[in-house]
Amino acid sequence: MSSSTPELGKPQFASHSWLEPIVVVSIMLGSLILNRRKNYSIFGGNTQKSNDEYFNPNNGRDQSPPCPQKPEKFCGIPIETPDSSRWAHHLHSRILWKYPFLIEMFYWAVNYLFYSVTKAISQWLLPAQIEVVQVAQQHGEDILWFEHDSIFRWMFPILESDYQRFFVDNAPAMMTFFNRIYSLVHIPGTVLFLSWFYHEAPDAETFAIARRTMTLGNFLAFATFCVYPCMPPRLLPESYGFFDTVRQEHAESVWVNSKSVNQFAAMPSLHFTYAFCISCTFLYHSGTLHRLRGKRVRKSPISQIIYTALAFLYSILVLSVIVATANHYWLDAVLAMVSVTVCFFGNRVLLLLLPIEYCICWILRIAKPTPNIGKQEDWREAESPRYRAVSTYDLER
């Protein structure tokens, strides 16, 4: 570090690059175990029997095949899709029935796959003679102009560089804290939230709304990254006064240093997209909104206070981290909030992808299980439109 560069706080631990993936995998494995169906055995010996509309408890399985094609309505659009519940006795179907959280892991693997190609798509969309770096830098400079020189400057009274400089000059310990949790509040923190809410959500539809909102926010952000590459403050020329605290020695993350990571994905902030969605879920889960509307709340006052505090503190923490480390602009967080709001009201549009999922299940000869949401009273209650519910009666065959 040169003499002209101030103390940027201590970097992440050297072990972070290999420890972080272990943390994520451990959270996922823990969630698989926590949210498993405890009274079901993959290899038989199950005593619990239940039936759904495909099965007759007196006569065994119906002679006719269970709905080889089933008309469904997705956002009002009728679509015929194959019904794969006939494959419920297959080993891979039984594994999914035992560990339904595997479905959620698959969804997020698809999310990451889409994100990993945004960098290449951004360059492909630009004319051959123009480098994505030039465009991304111009967009970053345009954002700073919009925030601090346009008629909207009253909305952004604090310069990002001044905000970072405050912590660098006056709170190096806090800067160290920000450097070390920058990546932890993103992927590991989000995976932990999904694992927790899968276990604590009151029903499958409530969890599905949160998951669909976050997923749709992902896709909206990915599309923006492709058409509007934006350089984060830390990569702008030195004249703007930003310091790259994340790029110190050992201050990398496996999610930041990977070649598939798009360095020009500042607008909107995915960090804050996740954080705002998580905070809104905490606020809903606290019961505070129900209490304000005069509805009965089952949670204790202490639980309500804790979840409400988490709702506000988590977003404030993430916002402070992403701006103080010069990874995002204030406007990135503002558009992330707008994105989450739009995605919440339009989250059901993702149900249009369910026919594709049903076809994949049919091709793989696999039956998709109903989710095992921790707080739902009836295992048949599931995301709408209905899951191709798999009966444990059939799984015991």
N, C-alpha and C positions, 0 to 999 in steps of 0.2 A: 504493500500500500504506500503510495507516494505521500510526501509531506503535505501536499496541498489537499489531500483527500481526508475528510474528517473520519472519526470513528463511526463505523456503520453498524456497530453491534456485532456480537459474535455470530458466526455462521452456524448452519445446522451441523449436527454431529457427523463425523466421517462415516458412521455406520448407517446413516439415514437412507442411503440409496438401496441397501438390501433389507433394512429393517422395515421400511414402509410397506413393501409388498407383502412381507410376512404378516404385518398388522392387518392389512386388508383381507388376506386369505384367512387369517385366524378369525376375524369378525364374521366372514361368510360361513366358515365351517361351524362356528359357534351358533350362528343363526339357523343353519341346517339342522343341528341337533336340537336346539331350543324349540323350533317350530315343527318338529317331526310329529307324525301321528304315533303316539306312544303305545297304543293298544293294537297296532297292526304290525304283522311280520311279513317281510317280503317273500319268504319262502314257505308261507302257509302257517297253519296252526292258529288261525284267527277265530275267535269265538263270537265277536260282534258281527251281526248281520243287519244290513239295511237295504232298502229297495228304493228304486226311483221309478219313473214312468216307463222305463224300458223292461222292467222285470215283474213277474207275477210271483208272489211269495208262496202260492199254493202249488202252482204247476211248474215252478222252475223257470227257466228262460223260455221266452216266447219262441214259437216255431219260426216266425218270420224274423228276418234280420232287423236289428234295431236301427231303423231310419237310415238307409244307405245315403239318402240325400234329405236334408232338412231345410225348408225355407226359413230364412231369418230376415229380419229387418234391421239394417244398420243405418242409424240416422234417418229412418223413414224410407230407406232404399231396400226393396226386397231382393235378396240374393240367395241362391241355392248353393249350399256347401255340403261336402261329404261329412258324415258323422263317423268319427273314429272310435267311438266308445266300444265297438266290438273287439278292439285290440286290448281291452283292459287286462286280460290275463297274461299278456306278454311281460317278460321280465323287466324291460325298461319302463313299461307303464306302471308296474308295481313299485319300482324304485321311485318314480315321480310321485306316486300316491303316498309313499312313506315320507318323502322329503319334498313337499310342494314348493319350498323356497327356491329349489333349483330353477323354477320357471322365472323367478325374479332375477336370478343371476344371468339367465339367458338373455332377458330383455336388456340388461345393462351391458352385456357383451356386444349386442347389436348396436347400442348407443355409441360405445367406444369405437366400433368399426366405422360408423359413419363419421365420427369426429376425426379419425385418423386420415381421412381422404380429403378433408377440407382444404388443407394447404396446397395439395396438387390441383384441386379444382380451381382455387383462386388464381393460380398462375395460368392455368389453361384458359380461363375466361378473359384474361388480359391480352391485348395485342402482343405479338411476338417481340416487338422492339422495346416493350415496356416491362421492366422488372417489377415484381410484386413489392419489393422493398421500397421502391420509389413511391408507389401508390400508397402503401401502408403508412409511410412517413408523412405524406401530404395529408392523409386523413387524420392522423394524430395531431398535426399542427392545426388543422381545421377545427378539431374539437376544442383545443385550447383557445382558439379565437372565439368560438361560439360561447364558451363558458365565461370568458373574462374580457372580451372586447365588443361583443354584440349587444343588442338591446336586452338580451336575456342574462346579462352578467349579474343582475341583482339576485338571481337564483343560486349563484356560486360565489359567495363572498370570500372564500378562502382559496388561495392558489394551492394546487396539489404540491408544488415544490416547497411552499412555505409550511404546509402540513408535515411533509416528510422532514424538513429541516428542523422543525420543532422537536421531534423525537430524536433525531440524530444529535442535536446540540444539547438537549436538556434531559433526555431519558434514554440513554444508551441501553440500559437494562430492558426497557420496554421494547426497544428496537430489536434486541436479541430475541426476545419472546416472539415478536412478529415474524422475524426471519425463520424461526424454528417451527412455527405452527402454520406458516403460509400454505404448505401443501397438505398438512394434516387436517385442516378444516375443509378441504376440498373433497378428495376421493375417500379417504378413511372416514372422515366425519359424516359424509353423505351416506356411505354404506352402513355405518353404525345407526344412523337415523332410520334408514329403510328397514333394517333388521329389528330395531326397537318398535317401530310403528306397525310392522307386520304382526308383532306379538301383542301390541297394546290397542290397536284400532278396534272400535266397537263392532265393526262388521266389514265384510270384504269390499263393499261398494265405497265405503269411506276411505279405505286404504287405496283402492283403485283410482279414486279421484285425485288423491295426492300424487300417486305414481304417474298417472297420465298427465297431470299438470306439469310435473317435473320433466317427463319425457318429451312432451310437446314443446316445452321451453328449450330443451336441448336441440330439437330439430329446427326450431325457429332461429336459435343462435347459430347453428351450423350453417343454415342458409345465408345468414347475415355475414358470417365469416367468409363465405365463398364470394359474395358480390361486393363486400365492403371490408377488405383486409385493413386492419388498423394496428399501427405500431404502438405498443404500450409506452408510457412515459420513460421507463428505464432505458429504452433503446433509442430515444431521441438524441439529437446532437447535444453535446455538453453545455452548449450555450443556454439551454432551457433550465439548467440547474438541478437535474435529477441525478440520483445515485442508484446504481444497480446493486442493491443489497442482496438480491437473490443469487447473483452470479459470483459471489465470493467463493473462495476455495472451500469445497465440501458443502457449499450452500445450495446444492442442487437437489432435485427430487427426481425419482424415476419417472414421475408424471410430467416433469418440466424439461428434462434433458433428453428424452426419447426423440429419435428422428421423426417419429410420426406426429409429434406434438406441433401444433401450429403456433408459432411465436407471434403471429399477427392476428390473434383472436381476442383482441381487447374489448371490442364492441359487439354485443353487450357482454357484461362480465358474467361468465358461467359460475364463478365463485359466488357472486351475489345472487344470481338466479336461484341456485340451490339454497343459499342462506335465507333468502326472503320466503321461499316456499316452505322451508323447514320452520321458520319463525311463525308463519301463518298457521301451520299445522299445530304448533305448540299452543298458539293462542286459541284455536278452535278446541283443542284437546283439554285446555284448562277449564272449559265450561264458562268462562267469563262472558262470552257473547250470549250464551243461553241465559245466564243470570240477568244480564242487562235487558233481555227481552221478557223477563218475568217467568222464565221456564225453570223447572226443578233441576237442580244440579246434584249429582250423586257424589261428586268428589268433595273431600274435606277442604275447608278454607285454606289450610296450609298448602295442599296440592295445587289449588287454584293459583295461589300467590307464586309458587315455585314455577309453574308452567308459564304463567304470564310474564314473570321476570325473565325466564329463558327466551321467550319470544322476542323481547326487545333487546336483551343483552347480546344474543347470538348475532343478530343482524348488525348491531353496532360494532361488535368485535370484528366481524368479517370485513365490514366497510373500512374500519381503521387499518386492518392488516393489508388489504389490497391497495389502498391509497398510500399508506406510509412506506410500503416497499416499492412504490412506483410501478406497480403492475397494471393499474387501472386509473381511469379518470373518474371524476364525480359523475359525469354524464353516463358512463358505462353502468353504474349502479342504478341511476334513474331509469334508464331504458330496460334494465333487468326487472325492475319492479313493474313497469308497464307490461313487459313481456309475460311475467307470471300472472298478472291480472287478466290479460287477454286469454292466456292459455287455460286459466281456471274456468272461465266462462265457455271456452270452446273445447274443453278436454275430450268431450265425447266424439269428436271427429276421428280420434284414433281408433274408435270401434270399427271404422271402415277397413282397418287392417286385419280384423279378426278372420275374415274369410281366407286370407293368405295363411294365417296361422293354422286354421282348420285343415287346409290343403296340405301343409307341411306335415301335420300330425298324421294325415291319411297316408302320405307317401312313406313316412317313417314307420308306419304301423304302430303308432303310439297313441294312447288315450290321455288327453290332458286332464289332470285332476282338478277338483274344486280346491280353492285355497283353504289353508288351515289357519285362518285368522284367529288370533288368541282369544278375543273377547266375543266372537260371534257365537250365538247360542245354537244355531242350526247350521250344520255343515253344508246344507244344500243352498244356503243363502250365498249368492255370489255375484260377481260383476255382471251387469246387464249389457248386452243380451245374454241369456243364460249360458253358462258353461255346458259343454257336453258332459254332464255330470256322470261320474263313474261310480257305480255301486260297489260297496265292499262285498256284497253278495256275489257279484261277478268276479271280483278279485280273489275270492277264496277258492275258485274252481281249480 
